[in-house]
Amino acid sequence: MYAAKSPILSPEYFSWDYRLQLIGLGFGIYTSVFLLSHLLSLVLSQTYNSLLPKEKVFWNLAATRAAFGIQSSVAGLRALTEDSELSRDKVRGQEDWSWFHLLTATGFFVFENVALHTSSVIFRSFDIPLATHHFFALAGFAGAVVWDSQGHFLAMVTLLLEMSTPFTCISWMLLKWVMIHMFHCRMALTYYMWWIALTHWTELSTYVALSQRLLFFSGLALLTLIINPIWTHKKTMQLLNPVDWNFDNKPVKENGKKDSRSEAISKPHSN
């Protein structure tokens, strides 16, 4: 089924060869993001190398979904804020840029379904809610490509639902990477403070009151020798076995399996 060709639309968007090329482009771009995330993390991140294979897959999916979330947010906000055919005719309006996002997003949803079902086979797990989400996303966008007389306004606003995805996925990656390295930086910073204190001992003895020096060095020694090592150890354990130390939800191992709450924390969802 073909829509009436609007004078504002490029004719190639009504060629199936061109449509399939852009769907393939979307699939290729996001597959490349996934692989690039893996390669860069492998080289640059010791934290990544310490993850289980399943968590490495989730890490790279998180990076890929975050990239798609940015594209989706741009497309959705443009549909809502720009004076265009989409905003003027919310049922039939189409433009070149909306076709581009529709087709490349379809390619992304193909990638998501391939990644989900491949990982489900490899890791012998199946996330029914996520699979349902991916099915409807791909079916909906593929349907808009096939039945192309409909407008793109609602499809672009649907993409805007992904506005939370970059933050959700990046926060999961930050928990895995930045958190532990910030505690390593705390350790290094206390060593630097000792070096400054020792190299400026005369000035400190002259200008800082004895009681203040005793308080400062007692606290610094406590941080250096006890508190920072304990906290860094706990955060390293949290990295390898995710729990929230602020609550009593430590995973209980039964028959070698982690508690489902721990497993849920480790998964970056797409929204």
C-alpha positions in Angstrom: 0.0 0.0 0.0 1.4 3.4 -1.0 0.5 6.8 0.3 -0.2 9.6 -2.1 3.1 11.3 -2.9 3.2 14.7 -1.2 5.3 17.3 -3.0 7.2 17.8 0.2 8.3 14.2 0.4 11.3 12.8 -1.5 10.1 10.1 -3.9 12.8 7.6 -2.7 10.8 7.1 0.5 8.2 5.3 -1.6 10.7 2.9 -3.0 10.9 -0.4 -1.1 14.6 -0.8 -1.9 15.3 2.6 -0.3 13.1 1.7 2.7 14.9 -1.6 3.3 18.3 0.2 2.9 17.4 2.6 5.8 16.0 -0.2 7.9 19.3 -2.0 7.3 21.2 1.2 8.1 19.4 1.4 11.5 20.1 -2.2 12.2 23.8 -1.8 11.2 24.3 1.4 13.2 23.0 0.0 16.4 24.8 -3.3 15.9 28.0 -1.3 15.5 27.3 0.7 18.7 26.9 -2.6 20.5 30.1 -4.0 19.1 32.0 -0.7 19.6 30.9 -0.6 23.2 32.2 -4.1 23.7 35.6 -3.4 22.2 36.1 -0.1 23.9 35.0 -1.4 27.3 37.3 -4.5 26.8 40.3 -2.2 26.3 39.5 0.7 28.6 37.5 -0.7 31.5 38.8 -3.2 34.1 35.3 -3.1 35.6 33.8 -4.4 32.4 36.3 -7.2 32.3 35.2 -8.3 35.8 31.6 -8.7 34.8 29.9 -12.0 34.0 29.2 -12.7 30.3 25.5 -12.0 30.8 26.2 -8.7 32.4 28.6 -7.7 29.6 25.8 -8.2 27.2 23.5 -6.0 29.3 26.3 -3.4 29.5 26.6 -3.2 25.8 22.8 -3.2 25.3 22.6 -0.4 27.8 25.0 1.7 25.7 23.1 0.9 22.5 19.7 1.7 24.0 21.0 4.9 25.4 22.1 6.0 21.9 18.7 5.0 20.5 17.0 6.9 23.3 18.8 10.1 22.2 17.7 9.7 18.6 14.1 9.0 19.8 14.0 12.0 22.0 15.2 14.3 19.2 12.5 12.9 16.8 9.7 13.1 19.4 10.5 16.6 20.5 10.7 17.8 16.9 7.3 16.3 16.3 5.9 18.1 19.3 7.5 21.5 18.9 8.1 22.1 15.2 5.5 23.5 12.8 5.5 20.7 10.3 3.2 18.5 8.3 3.1 16.2 11.3 1.7 18.8 13.6 -0.7 20.3 11.0 -2.1 16.9 10.1 -1.7 14.5 13.0 -3.3 11.6 11.2 -1.8 11.7 7.8 1.2 14.1 8.0 4.6 12.8 6.9 7.9 14.4 6.2 11.3 13.2 5.0 12.9 13.4 8.5 10.0 11.5 10.0 10.4 8.7 7.4 14.1 8.6 8.2 13.4 8.1 12.0 10.6 5.7 11.3 12.8 3.4 9.1 16.0 3.5 11.2 13.9 3.0 14.4 12.4 -0.1 12.7 16.0 -1.3 12.1 16.8 -0.7 15.8 13.8 -2.8 16.9 14.9 -5.6 14.6 18.3 -5.4 16.3 16.6 -5.5 19.8 14.6 -8.6 18.9 17.6 -10.4 17.5 19.7 -9.5 20.5 17.0 -10.5 23.0 16.2 -13.8 21.5 19.9 -14.7 20.8 20.8 -13.9 24.4 17.7 -15.8 25.7 19.0 -18.9 23.9 22.6 -18.5 24.9 21.9 -17.8 28.6 18.7 -19.9 28.8 16.5 -17.2 30.1 13.5 -15.4 28.8 12.1 -12.1 29.9 8.4 -12.2 28.9 7.6 -8.5 29.6 10.7 -7.3 27.6 9.9 -9.7 24.8 6.3 -8.4 24.6 7.6 -4.8 24.6 10.0 -5.6 21.7 7.4 -7.5 19.7 4.8 -4.6 19.8 7.5 -2.0 19.1 8.8 -3.9 16.0 5.2 -4.8 14.8 4.0 -1.3 15.3 6.8 0.4 13.4 6.9 -2.2 10.7 3.2 -1.8 10.2 3.6 2.0 9.8 6.2 1.2 7.1 3.8 -1.2 5.2 0.6 0.7 5.7 2.2 4.0 4.7 -0.9 6.1 4.2 -0.9 6.9 8.0 0.9 9.9 9.4 4.0 9.8 11.6 3.0 12.1 14.4 1.9 9.4 16.8 4.9 7.2 15.8 7.3 10.1 16.6 5.6 10.8 19.9 5.9 7.1 20.7 9.6 7.4 20.2 9.7 10.2 22.8 8.6 7.5 25.4 12.3 6.5 25.1 13.4 9.8 26.7 14.0 8.0 30.0 16.2 5.3 28.4 19.5 7.1 28.2 19.3 7.9 31.9 18.1 4.5 33.0 20.9 2.7 31.0 23.7 5.1 31.8 22.8 5.0 35.5 23.2 1.2 35.4 26.6 1.6 33.7 27.7 4.3 36.1 26.8 2.0 39.1 29.1 -0.6 37.6 32.0 1.7 36.6 32.1 5.2 38.0 31.0 4.2 41.6 33.9 1.9 42.3 36.5 4.1 40.6 35.3 7.1 42.7 36.1 5.1 45.8 39.5 4.4 44.4 39.9 8.1 43.9 39.0 8.6 47.5 41.9 6.4 48.5 44.3 8.3 46.3 43.0 11.6 47.6 43.7 10.7 51.2 47.3 9.7 50.2 47.7 13.1 48.5 46.4 14.9 51.7 49.1 13.1 53.7 51.8 14.1 51.2 50.6 17.8 51.4 50.6 17.7 55.2 54.0 16.1 55.5 55.6 18.5 53.0 54.1 21.5 54.8 54.6 20.3 58.3 56.4 23.4 59.5 53.7 25.7 58.3 50.9 23.6 59.7 52.6 23.5 63.1 53.0 27.2 63.0 49.6 28.4 61.8 47.2 25.5 62.8 46.2 25.0 66.4 47.3 21.8 68.1 43.7 20.7 68.8 42.7 21.3 65.2 45.8 19.3 64.0 44.9 16.4 66.3 41.3 16.4 65.1 42.4 16.6 61.4 45.1 13.9 61.5 43.0 11.6 63.6 40.1 11.8 61.1 42.5 11.5 58.2 44.1 8.4 59.7 40.7 6.9 60.4 39.7 7.5 56.7 43.0 6.2 55.3 43.4 3.0 57.4 39.8 1.9 58.3 36.9 3.7 56.7 38.0 4.1 53.0 39.3 0.5 52.8 36.1 -0.9 54.3 33.9 1.2 52.0 36.0 0.4 48.9 35.8 -3.3 49.7 32.0 -3.1 50.1 31.5 -1.3 46.9 33.8 -3.7 45.1 31.6 -6.6 46.4 28.5 -4.6 45.4 30.0 -4.4 41.9 30.4 -8.2 41.7 27.3 -9.1 43.6 24.8 -6.2 43.3 22.9 -5.3 46.5 21.7 -2.1 48.1 23.8 -1.8 51.3 21.3 0.7 52.7 18.7 -2.0 53.0 18.5 -5.5 54.2 18.1 -7.1 50.8 21.3 -9.1 50.5 20.8 -11.9 48.0 20.5 -15.4 49.4 22.2 -18.1 47.5 20.1 -21.3 47.1 21.6 -24.1 45.1 24.2 -21.8 43.6 21.6 -19.3 42.3 21.4 -15.6 43.3 18.3 -14.1 44.8 16.0 -12.7 42.1 16.2 -9.2 43.6 19.9 -9.2 42.9 19.4 -10.3 39.4 16.8 -7.7 38.8 19.1 -4.9 39.9 21.7 -6.0 37.4 19.5 -5.7 34.3 19.3 -2.4 32.4 15.8 -2.1 31.1 14.9 -0.2 28.0 12.6 2.3 29.7 
